[in-house]
């Protein structure tokens, strides 16, 4: 199991699945409490997105450690994040793992992609 957290107002879950020797899938879900008004929900969006981003990066690193070269990410419950990760996976990821030393390094600036992220 990847990551799961429940907070007042929202819940985040991120799971990874090995699909083959070099293929890996990550499914991330953010659920907001149904009784929230629109302004209340908007108050939780940034925190939920950040938590989800960090959890997905953790699963991404796990996938790379397991030898994945093709990682697909789907986000349910947050369209802007889903679009962000679909564009990220099809292009070059903003982080690359240096397999010689086993650490994650910045490969390119994700600033432009994050600026487009917005909120739901």
C-alpha positions in Angstrom: 0.0 0.0 0.0 1.2 3.5 -0.8 -0.2 6.3 1.3 -3.5 7.1 2.9 -4.6 9.9 5.2 -7.9 11.2 6.4 -8.3 14.7 7.6 -11.4 16.8 8.6 -12.8 17.8 5.2 -10.8 15.6 2.9 -9.1 12.2 2.4 -6.1 11.4 0.2 -5.0 8.0 -1.0 -2.2 7.0 -3.3 -1.5 3.5 -4.5 1.1 2.0 -6.8 1.0 -1.1 -8.9 3.7 -3.0 -10.7 2.4 -3.8 -14.2 5.5 -5.5 -15.6 9.3 -5.4 -15.4 9.5 -1.7 -16.4 5.9 -0.5 -16.1 4.2 1.0 -13.1 0.8 2.6 -12.4 0.0 5.1 -9.7 -3.6 6.0 -8.8 -4.2 8.9 -6.5 -7.5 9.9 -5.1 -8.7 13.0 -3.2 -12.2 12.9 -1.7 -13.7 16.0 -0.2 -16.4 15.7 2.5 -19.9 15.9 0.8 -21.3 18.4 3.4 -18.7 21.1 2.6 -19.8 24.3 1.0 -17.9 25.5 -2.0 -15.9 28.1 0.0 -15.1 25.5 2.7 -13.9 23.0 0.1 -11.7 25.7 -1.6 -10.1 26.2 1.8 -8.9 22.5 1.8 -7.8 22.3 -1.9 -4.3 23.6 -1.6 -3.4 21.5 1.4 -5.0 18.3 -0.2 -3.1 19.0 -3.5 0.2 19.4 -1.8 -0.3 16.2 0.3 -1.2 14.4 -2.9 1.8 15.7 -4.8 4.2 14.6 -2.1 2.6 11.1 -1.9 2.7 10.7 -5.7 6.4 11.6 -5.7 7.0 9.0 -3.0 5.3 6.4 -5.2 7.2 7.6 -8.2 10.5 7.1 -6.4 9.4 3.7 -5.3 8.6 2.8 -8.9 12.0 3.9 -10.1 13.7 1.9 -7.3 11.8 -1.1 -8.6 13.2 -0.5 -12.1 10.2 1.2 -13.7 10.9 3.2 -16.9 7.2 3.8 -17.8 5.1 5.3 -15.0 1.4 6.3 -15.6 -0.3 8.5 -13.0 -4.1 9.0 -12.7 -5.6 11.4 -10.2 -9.3 11.0 -9.3 -11.1 13.9 -7.7 -8.8 16.7 -8.9 -8.8 17.5 -12.6 -6.0 20.1 -12.6 -3.6 17.6 -10.8 -4.7 14.8 -13.2 -3.8 17.0 -16.2 -0.5 18.1 -14.5 0.6 14.5 -14.1 -0.6 13.3 -17.5 1.5 16.1 -19.1 4.4 15.3 -16.8 4.5 11.6 -17.5 4.2 12.1 -21.3 7.0 14.6 -21.2 10.2 14.6 -19.2 9.6 14.3 -15.4 10.8 17.3 -13.4 12.9 14.9 -11.3 15.3 12.2 -12.4 16.9 9.5 -10.3 20.6 9.2 -10.4 20.9 5.4 -10.2 24.7 5.5 -9.5 24.2 7.3 -6.2 20.5 6.5 -5.5 19.2 10.1 -5.1 16.6 12.2 -6.8 17.9 15.3 -8.7 16.2 18.1 -10.4 16.1 17.4 -14.2 14.2 20.5 -15.3 12.2 23.3 -13.7 8.6 22.3 -12.9 7.7 26.0 -12.2 5.7 26.4 -15.5 3.8 23.2 -14.9 2.9 24.2 -11.3 1.8 27.7 -12.4 -0.8 26.0 -14.7 -2.0 23.8 -11.9 -4.6 26.1 -10.4 -7.4 24.7 -8.2 -10.5 22.7 -8.8 
